[in-house]
Amino acid sequence: MNRLHRPIRGSRHTLIACALAGGLSAAHAQTPPDAGALQREAERSLAPRPVAPAVAAPLVRPMAEDAKGVRVAVTRISVEGASLIPAAELEALVADRVGQSLTLAELEHAAQRIAEHYRQRGWFVRVYLPEQDVTGGHVRIQVLEGRYGGSRAEPKGSRVNGEWVRRVVTHRLQPGEPLPAADVERGLLLANSLPGIYAAGLLEAGESQSTSRLVIYSDDKPFVTGDAALNNYGVKATGRAQAVGGVALNNLSGIGDQLALRGLAAEGLNNVQIRYVLPIHPDGWRLGAHFSALDYELGDRYRALDAEGKAKTGGLDLTYALVRQRDRNLNLGAGYEHRRYEDDALDAALRRHRIGAFTLSLSGDMRDSLHGGGISWGSVQLIRGQLDIRDVAADKAADRAGPRAEGGYAKLAFSLNRLQALGDSGWQIQAGLSGQWADGNLASSEQFGLGGPYRVRAFPVNEASGDEGVLFKLELQKHLGGGWQAVAFYDAGRIRQYKDTWAGWDGGSGQPNGYSLAGAGLGLNWNRDGWQLAASAAVPVGGNPGKGSDGRNNDGSKPSSARFWLTLGREF
């Protein structure tokens, strides 16, 4: 709108602009959302749905069942070629199959018990049924142990670089040594986690005696993937209804890189993100670069302010897979991000903020069979940044007289989650704990918020933000069949608005610096054939100690009002 350098006319405009630059206390009047707060919430909506860790591709492909359904009356099973594990121990694993009439596929399944036993003991081997005469019921299972005698690539797809995939899978293998299960499994999982690439391995006899060669098969997965959704997850001042989506181009170079574009559009807000990720080392190192741009105009109860702004963010990040297994993963990350925020109202510049932040992160997940099975996942982030307040004298003066957020800051954020099956009845329970700690007062983009569909669902988006906070979420889930799932939930959180308060910070209202929000509700989810539907209704448990002087939430709703959330999307 080209309004940055136009003069402000009228003392009333000047007074309001200065007050907004200083940040009105939520107790005195609801503070309009700024570019930092809006970007923080938009990033949650733009985040792609989490993907479960891939399962390792099998080293030995299972034998297809005989078309005529031929069966073998098994009288004896013997294991040949075993030296790392006694043959008698292996034969005991399949002893229950003796005396049964089995198909070839069932015999192959029995052989894979032995392969899995080797894996659990730390070795990858090939276990198969050699050509044999089973007329008398004696079945021989052959074990190909051997030592690692090299590898070869067998690419099938037109885009995949088979040699790169081979290097990823075999990076930790040492020639002449037995094949360690953990290293082969790691390599296969790393290869299969590369966008647009499928990988599998097969052992064959090596060129020299007592060696095995690992054949790496690779193929293309879809070049273009994406998703699109409609929801009501937006901030009311910029439009609750949102269209969210993204498209990714996978494996452009043949080694598993990805170019992804995501966007969000609402009545008064647009946000675009672009990201490129490139594998830079076969042992699980990836380099990423990203850029995002957001612009907004406030409406609803803030329309008279003629408020608008924008945010731009760019950064680099480096990740490394410390642990990669089918049942557990641990990833290390480091990055730097530069952010620019601009806010204007009534033809006046309110804020010109610059933030540079370094991040060190650790994230992981673990699957187990405890009480029916479950998965735990979590992350921790250490962020060290610098806030620079520029150009707007009123904003800088207000900060010096109050929060003193300008300068260096540090914060520690964490998230811990558990999804636990309750037997095999289709019931499961999910619990999550997240929060952040700060060493001082923060800019709005760095704060912790409680309200919205991803947090305390009984309160609006951007309700209750503070420098420090903690959130607890509990869900009881029931699978209903046909892709449907019913949910009952409880959310509770607490924030500390300012790490350090100052004289008159609350405008004389007596509002507590720290307060809690809680809510409970019911939800219904549907996931089938790439479609996802999620609907929920929540009611507050207790009031809202952070309500404005008008007794309402930041979107103008009553603190006792029920809230409804809805999203419908599709992956392609």
C-alpha positions in Angstrom: 0.0 0.0 0.0 3.1 2.3 0.0 2.3 4.0 3.3 5.5 3.8 5.2 6.7 7.4 4.6 3.4 9.2 4.6 3.0 11.7 7.5 0.5 11.0 10.3 -2.3 13.6 10.5 -4.0 14.3 13.8 -3.0 13.9 17.4 -5.5 11.1 17.8 -3.7 9.0 15.2 -0.4 9.8 16.8 -1.6 8.7 20.2 -3.0 5.4 19.0 0.1 4.6 16.9 2.4 5.2 19.8 0.3 3.1 22.1 0.2 0.2 19.6 4.0 0.5 19.1 4.4 0.1 22.9 2.1 -2.9 23.0 -1.1 -2.3 25.0 -1.5 -4.6 28.0 -3.9 -7.5 27.4 -5.6 -6.5 30.6 -6.2 -2.9 29.5 -7.2 -3.7 25.9 -6.8 -6.7 23.6 -3.5 -6.2 21.7 -3.9 -6.6 17.9 -1.8 -9.5 16.5 1.4 -8.5 14.8 3.5 -10.0 12.1 5.5 -12.1 14.5 2.5 -13.6 16.2 0.7 -14.3 13.0 3.7 -16.0 11.5 4.0 -18.2 14.6 0.5 -19.4 14.2 0.7 -19.7 10.4 3.7 -22.0 10.7 1.6 -24.4 12.7 -1.0 -24.6 10.0 1.5 -24.9 7.3 3.5 -27.7 8.9 2.9 -30.9 6.9 1.3 -33.9 8.6 4.0 -36.0 10.4 5.1 -39.2 8.6 5.8 -42.3 10.6 9.4 -43.7 10.2 9.7 -46.1 7.3 10.0 -49.8 7.9 13.2 -51.5 6.7 12.9 -53.2 3.3 13.5 -56.9 3.6 16.8 -58.3 2.6 15.2 -61.4 1.2 12.1 -61.1 -0.9 9.4 -63.6 0.2 8.6 -66.4 -2.2 5.2 -66.2 -3.8 2.7 -68.9 -3.1 2.5 -71.7 -5.7 -0.2 -71.0 -8.1 -1.5 -74.6 -7.8 -1.4 -74.5 -4.0 1.1 -77.3 -3.7 1.6 -78.5 -0.2 4.4 -80.4 1.5 3.8 -82.8 4.4 6.8 -81.8 6.5 8.5 -84.6 8.5 11.8 -82.9 9.2 13.4 -79.4 8.8 17.1 -79.0 8.8 19.2 -75.9 8.6 22.4 -75.9 6.6 25.3 -73.4 6.3 25.0 -71.9 9.8 28.2 -71.1 11.8 27.5 -67.9 13.7 24.5 -69.5 15.4 24.3 -73.3 16.2 22.0 -75.1 13.7 20.1 -76.8 16.5 19.1 -73.4 17.9 17.8 -72.4 14.5 16.0 -75.6 13.9 14.2 -75.2 17.2 12.7 -71.9 15.9 10.7 -73.8 13.2 10.1 -77.1 15.1 6.4 -76.3 15.4 6.1 -76.6 11.6 7.1 -80.3 11.6 4.1 -82.5 11.1 2.1 -79.9 9.2 1.1 -79.6 5.6 2.6 -76.4 4.3 2.6 -74.3 1.1 5.8 -72.9 -0.3 4.9 -69.5 1.0 4.4 -70.9 4.5 7.8 -72.6 4.3 9.4 -69.3 3.2 7.7 -67.6 6.2 9.3 -70.2 8.5 12.7 -69.5 6.9 12.2 -65.8 7.6 11.9 -66.6 11.3 15.5 -67.8 11.1 16.5 -64.6 9.3 14.8 -62.4 12.0 16.6 -64.4 14.7 20.0 -63.6 13.0 19.0 -59.9 12.8 18.1 -59.9 16.5 21.5 -61.4 17.3 23.2 -58.6 15.2 23.7 -60.2 11.8 22.1 -59.9 8.4 22.1 -63.1 6.4 20.2 -64.7 3.5 17.9 -67.5 4.5 16.2 -69.3 1.6 14.8 -72.6 0.4 17.2 -74.1 -2.1 16.1 -76.3 -5.0 15.4 -79.7 -3.5 13.3 -82.9 -3.6 10.8 -82.8 -0.7 8.9 -85.9 -1.7 9.8 -87.6 1.6 8.9 -84.5 3.7 12.5 -83.5 4.5 12.8 -79.7 4.1 16.3 -78.1 3.9 16.7 -74.4 4.8 19.9 -72.8 3.5 21.7 -70.0 5.4 24.1 -67.8 3.5 26.2 -66.1 6.1 29.5 -65.2 4.6 31.4 -62.1 5.0 30.8 -58.9 3.1 32.3 -59.3 -0.3 31.2 -56.0 -1.9 28.0 -54.8 -3.5 26.4 -53.9 -6.8 23.7 -51.5 -7.8 20.6 -52.6 -9.7 18.6 -49.4 -10.5 15.3 -49.7 -12.2 13.8 -46.3 -12.2 14.6 -43.6 -14.8 15.4 -40.9 -12.2 17.1 -42.7 -9.4 20.9 -42.7 -9.1 21.5 -46.3 -8.3 25.2 -45.8 -7.4 24.3 -43.1 -4.8 21.7 -45.4 -3.3 24.3 -48.2 -3.1 26.7 -45.9 -1.3 24.0 -44.9 1.2 23.1 -48.5 2.0 26.7 -49.8 2.2 28.5 -46.8 3.7 29.3 -48.5 7.1 30.0 -52.0 5.8 33.5 -53.3 6.0 34.8 -55.8 3.3 35.8 -59.1 4.8 33.6 -58.7 7.9 30.3 -60.3 8.7 27.3 -58.2 7.8 26.1 -56.4 10.9 22.3 -56.1 11.1 22.3 -52.5 12.5 24.5 -51.1 9.7 22.6 -52.8 6.9 19.2 -51.8 8.4 20.5 -48.2 8.9 21.6 -48.0 5.3 18.3 -49.3 3.9 16.2 -47.0 6.1 18.3 -44.0 5.1 17.9 -44.8 1.5 14.1 -45.3 1.8 13.7 -42.0 3.6 15.2 -40.1 0.6 12.3 -38.4 -1.2 11.3 -40.2 -4.4 13.5 -43.2 -3.8 12.7 -46.9 -3.0 15.5 -49.3 -2.0 15.8 -53.0 -1.2 18.6 -55.4 -0.7 19.3 -59.0 -1.6 22.3 -61.2 -0.6 23.9 -63.3 -3.3 27.1 -65.5 -3.3 30.3 -63.4 -3.5 33.1 -63.9 -6.0 35.3 -65.6 -3.4 34.4 -68.5 -1.1 32.6 -67.6 2.2 31.7 -64.1 1.0 28.3 -62.6 0.2 27.6 -59.7 -2.1 24.8 -57.2 -1.4 22.7 -56.3 -4.4 21.0 -53.0 -4.0 17.8 -52.6 -6.0 16.5 -49.0 -6.4 13.4 -47.6 -8.0 11.5 -44.3 -8.4 8.7 -43.3 -6.1 6.3 -40.5 -7.2 8.0 -37.4 -8.5 5.2 -35.0 -7.5 3.5 -35.3 -4.1 1.3 -32.8 -2.2 -1.7 -32.0 -0.1 -4.5 -29.5 0.1 -6.9 -28.7 2.9 -9.6 -26.2 4.0 -10.0 -25.4 7.7 -11.2 -22.8 10.2 -7.9 -22.6 12.1 -7.1 -19.0 11.3 -6.9 -15.9 13.6 -10.3 -14.1 13.5 -8.7 -10.7 12.7 -7.3 -12.1 9.4 -10.0 -14.7 8.6 -10.8 -17.9 10.3 -11.3 -19.8 7.0 -8.0 -20.9 5.5 -6.9 -22.8 2.4 -3.7 -24.6 3.1 -1.6 -26.8 0.7 1.7 -27.7 -0.8 3.5 -29.5 -3.5 6.8 -31.2 -3.5 9.1 -32.3 -6.4 11.0 -35.3 -5.2 14.4 -36.6 -6.4 15.2 -33.9 -8.9 18.9 -34.8 -9.1 18.7 -38.5 -8.6 20.1 -38.6 -5.1 17.0 -37.9 -3.1 16.8 -34.1 -3.0 13.4 -32.3 -2.7 12.0 -28.9 -3.6 8.8 -28.1 -1.7 6.4 -25.2 -1.9 3.7 -24.6 0.7 1.1 -21.9 1.0 -1.7 -20.5 3.2 -4.4 -18.1 2.2 -7.1 -16.4 4.3 -9.2 -13.3 3.9 -6.5 -11.0 5.3 -3.4 -13.1 5.3 -1.2 -14.9 2.8 1.9 -17.0 3.6 4.2 -18.8 1.2 7.1 -21.1 2.1 9.7 -22.6 -0.2 12.3 -25.2 0.9 15.0 -27.2 -0.7 16.8 -30.2 1.0 19.9 -31.9 -0.4 21.7 -35.0 0.9 25.3 -34.1 1.2 26.8 -37.3 2.6 25.7 -41.0 2.3 25.7 -41.5 6.1 22.6 -39.4 6.7 23.7 -35.7 6.4 21.3 -33.3 4.8 21.5 -29.6 4.0 18.4 -27.5 3.8 17.5 -23.9 2.8 14.2 -22.2 3.2 12.5 -18.9 2.6 9.0 -17.6 3.6 7.0 -14.5 3.1 3.8 -13.4 4.9 1.6 -10.3 4.5 -1.5 -9.4 6.4 -4.3 -6.8 6.9 -6.3 -6.8 10.1 -10.1 -6.8 9.9 -12.9 -7.5 12.3 -12.6 -5.5 15.6 -9.3 -4.0 14.4 -10.5 -2.8 11.0 -10.5 0.9 12.1 -6.8 0.7 12.7 -6.0 0.1 9.1 -3.3 -2.2 10.3 -1.1 -4.2 8.0 2.3 -5.8 7.9 4.6 -8.4 6.6 7.2 -11.0 7.6 10.1 -12.5 5.7 12.3 -15.3 6.9 15.2 -17.1 5.4 17.6 -19.7 6.8 19.9 -22.7 6.4 19.9 -26.0 8.4 21.9 -29.1 8.7 20.6 -32.4 10.0 22.2 -35.8 10.8 20.7 -39.2 11.6 22.5 -40.2 14.8 20.4 -43.4 15.1 18.3 -45.0 12.3 16.6 -48.2 13.1 13.1 -49.6 12.3 12.0 -49.2 16.0 14.0 -46.1 17.0 15.4 -42.9 15.5 17.4 -40.0 16.7 18.2 -36.9 14.7 20.6 -33.9 15.4 19.9 -30.6 13.8 21.5 -27.1 13.6 20.5 -24.0 11.8 20.5 -20.3 11.4 17.5 -18.1 10.5 17.1 -14.4 9.8 13.7 -12.8 10.2 12.3 -9.4 9.3 9.0 -8.1 10.7 7.1 -4.9 9.7 3.9 -3.6 11.2 2.0 -0.4 10.3 -1.3 1.2 11.5 -3.1 4.4 10.6 -0.4 5.3 8.0 2.3 5.0 10.6 5.2 2.6 11.0 4.7 0.7 14.3 7.5 -1.9 14.3 10.6 -2.7 12.3 12.1 -5.8 14.0 15.0 -8.0 12.9 15.9 -11.3 14.5 18.9 -13.6 13.9 18.7 -16.9 15.6 20.8 -20.0 15.9 19.1 -23.3 16.7 20.4 -26.6 18.0 17.9 -29.5 18.1 17.5 -33.1 19.0 14.5 -35.2 17.9 13.6 -38.8 17.9 11.0 -41.6 18.2 10.9 -45.1 19.6 8.4 -48.0 19.0 7.9 -50.7 21.5 5.5 -53.6 22.4 4.7 -52.5 25.9 1.1 -53.4 26.8 0.0 -53.9 23.3 2.5 -51.6 21.6 3.1 -47.9 21.3 5.3 -45.1 20.0 7.1 -42.3 21.9 8.4 -39.2 20.2 9.8 -35.9 21.2 12.2 -33.1 20.6 14.2 -30.4 22.3 15.5 -27.1 20.9 18.0 -24.6 22.2 17.6 -21.2 20.5 20.0 -18.3 20.8 19.0 -15.1 19.1 19.3 -11.4 18.8 16.4 -8.9 18.5 17.1 -5.6 16.8 14.4 -2.9 17.0 14.9 -0.4 14.1 13.6 2.9 12.7 10.6 3.4 14.9 11.6 5.6 17.8 8.3 5.1 19.7 8.7 1.3 19.5 12.3 1.5 20.8 11.4 3.9 23.6 8.5 1.7 24.7 10.8 -1.3 24.8 13.4 0.5 26.9 10.7 1.7 29.3 9.1 -1.7 29.6 9.9 -5.3 28.5 13.5 -4.6 27.3 13.3 -7.4 24.8 15.9 -5.9 22.5 19.2 -7.6 22.5 20.3 -11.2 23.0 18.0 -13.9 24.2 17.9 -17.6 24.7 15.1 -20.1 25.0 14.7 -23.9 25.5 11.7 -25.6 23.9 10.7 -29.2 24.4 8.0 -31.7 23.4 7.3 -35.2 24.7 4.5 -37.5 23.4 3.3 -41.1 23.8 0.7 -43.0 21.8 -0.2 -46.2 23.7 -2.4 -49.1 22.4 -4.9 -50.4 25.0 -4.8 -54.1 24.0 -6.2 -55.1 20.6 -9.7 -53.6 21.1 -9.1 -50.5 19.0 -8.7 -48.2 22.0 -5.6 -46.1 22.4 -4.5 -43.2 24.5 -2.2 -40.3 23.5 -0.5 -37.9 25.9 1.7 -34.9 25.2 3.7 -32.4 27.2 5.4 -29.4 25.6 6.7 -26.0 26.7 9.4 -23.5 26.7 11.7 -21.6 29.1 13.3 -18.2 28.3 16.1 -16.2 29.9 14.3 -12.9 29.4 11.4 -11.1 27.7 10.8 -12.2 24.1 9.4 -10.8 20.9 6.0 -12.0 19.9 7.3 -14.4 17.3 9.3 -16.3 20.0 6.5 -16.6 22.5 4.5 -19.7 23.6 0.8 -19.6 22.8 -2.0 -21.7 24.4 -5.1 -21.2 22.3 -6.0 -22.8 19.0 -6.7 -26.2 17.4 -3.2 -27.5 18.1 -3.1 -26.6 21.8 -6.0 -25.7 24.2 -8.8 -26.3 21.8 -11.4 -24.5 23.9 -9.8 -21.1 23.2 -9.2 -19.1 20.0 -6.0 -19.0 18.1 -3.3 -16.7 19.6 -5.1 -16.6 23.0 -2.7 -16.5 26.0 0.8 -16.0 24.7 3.8 -15.6 26.9 7.6 -15.8 27.2 7.3 -19.1 29.0 4.6 -21.8 29.0 3.7 -25.4 29.4 1.0 -27.5 27.7 -0.5 -30.9 28.5 -2.8 -32.8 26.1 -4.6 -36.1 26.7 -6.7 -38.0 24.2 -8.6 -41.2 24.4 -9.1 -42.6 20.9 -11.2 -45.4 19.5 -11.0 -46.9 16.0 -14.5 -47.4 14.6 -13.6 -49.0 11.3 -13.8 -47.6 7.8 -11.1 -45.1 8.6 -13.1 -43.5 11.4 -11.8 -42.6 14.8 -13.6 -41.1 17.8 -11.7 -38.9 20.3 -12.3 -37.5 23.8 -9.7 -35.0 24.9 -8.5 -32.7 27.7 -6.1 -29.8 27.2 -4.5 -27.6 29.9 -1.7 -25.1 29.8 -0.1 -22.3 31.7 1.8 -19.3 30.5 4.0 -16.6 32.0 3.3 -13.5 30.0 6.6 -11.8 30.8 9.7 -13.4 32.1 10.5 -10.1 33.9 7.8 -7.6 34.7 8.2 -3.9 35.2 6.4 -1.1 37.0 2.9 -0.6 35.4 3.3 -3.6 33.1 -0.4 -4.5 33.6 -1.8 -1.0 33.2 -3.1 -1.1 36.8 -5.5 -3.9 36.1 -4.0 -6.3 38.6 -4.0 -9.1 36.0 -1.8 -12.0 37.0 1.4 -12.4 35.0 1.0 -16.2 35.1 -2.3 -17.9 34.5 -3.8 -21.2 33.2 -6.3 -22.2 30.5 -8.0 -25.6 30.2 -10.7 -27.3 28.1 -12.2 -30.6 27.2 -14.2 -31.9 24.2 -15.0 -34.6 21.7 -13.7 -35.2 18.2 -14.2 -37.3 15.1 -11.5 -38.1 12.6 -11.6 -39.9 9.2 -8.6 -41.0 7.1 -9.1 -43.0 4.0 -7.7 -43.2 0.5 -5.7 -40.0 1.0 -8.6 -38.0 2.4 -8.5 -36.6 6.0 -11.3 -35.1 8.0 -11.0 -33.9 11.5 -13.9 -32.2 13.5 -13.9 -31.3 17.2 -15.9 -29.4 19.7 -14.4 -28.1 23.0 -15.6 -26.2 26.0 -13.5 -24.3 28.6 -12.9 -25.8 31.9 -12.7 -22.7 34.2 -12.5 -19.2 33.0 -9.9 -17.0 31.2 -7.8 -14.9 33.7 -6.3 -13.2 30.7 -9.5 -11.8 29.2 -9.6 -8.2 28.1 -11.1 -5.3 30.0 -14.3 -6.0 28.0 -14.4 -9.5 29.6 -13.9 -11.3 26.3 -11.2 -13.4 24.6 -8.9 -11.8 22.0 -11.4 -12.6 19.2 -14.3 -11.0 21.0 -15.9 -14.3 22.1 -17.0 -15.0 25.6 -14.5 -17.1 27.7 -17.3 -19.6 28.4 -18.2 -20.1 24.7 -17.8 -23.5 23.1 -15.5 -23.7 20.1 -15.6 -25.9 17.0 -12.8 -26.8 14.7 -13.0 -28.4 11.2 -10.5 -29.4 8.6 -10.9 -31.4 5.3 -8.0 -32.3 3.2 -6.5 -34.7 0.7 -3.0 -36.0 0.0 -1.9 -36.8 -3.6 
